[in-house]
Amino acid sequence: MSHLIERLTQEHVGIVSALDHAKEAGIGSADGKQKLFSVKAHLIAHLRREDDELYPMLKRAGEMDVNLKRTIDI
């Protein structure tokens, strides 16, 4: 699981960085729009990875940990 968390954390950093670059370029500019579309693809892939890999793992872990299960349910 730690490998997955490390990967997701790196993806978070990359997504935030790309959004910052888009903001700096100006969201209305051609470069800014291109960066936003690029971020969109990465964000969708990231969310899919969370849905497919992270959340099922957390749900299984929540079966053994009442506090984790409460957090997941919220």
N, C-alpha and C positions, 0 to 999 in steps of 0.2 A: 504494500500500500504506500510505503514511503516514496517509492519511485513514481507512482502516480501523482502523489501530492507535489513532489518536486516538479514534475512535468507541468501540472496545472498551474503551479505558482509561476513558473517561467512563462507560460502562456499569458497569465494575467499581466506580468510585467511587459511583455511584448505588445499586448493589446493596448494597455494604457500608454505606452510609449508611442505607438502608431497614432492613437487618438490625439496625443499632444502634438505630434508632427502635423496632423491634419489641421488642428486648430491654429498652429503657427503659420501654416501655408495659407490659411483662410478657407473656411468651409465653402465659400462661394467661388473660389478659384478652381481652375481645372485640376491643378495639382492636389488641392485639398479634397476635391471630390473623388479623385482617383485613389487617394489614401483612404478615404472613408469606405469606398467599395472594397478595397483590399482588406480593411479591418473587418468589414461585414463577413467576408468569407471565413476569416480566422475565428471570429466570434462564434459563428454558427458551428464550426467544427469543434470549437472548445466546449460549447454547451452540449453538443451531441456526445462528446467524450464524458462529460460529467454525468449525463443521463444514462449512458451505456455502462460506464465503469465505476464511477464514484458512488452514485446514489444506491445502486444495488448492494455494494460492499458495505455502505453505512447502514442500510436496512438490516443486513445480516448481523452486523455488529450490534445493532440496537436490540436484537433479540436476546442478547446476553447482558445488556446494560440499560437499565430502566431510565437513567438520566439522559443517555444518548437517544433512546427511543422518544422521550418527551420532546427533545430538541428537534428531532427529525419530524415528528408529527406536527410541530408548530410550523 
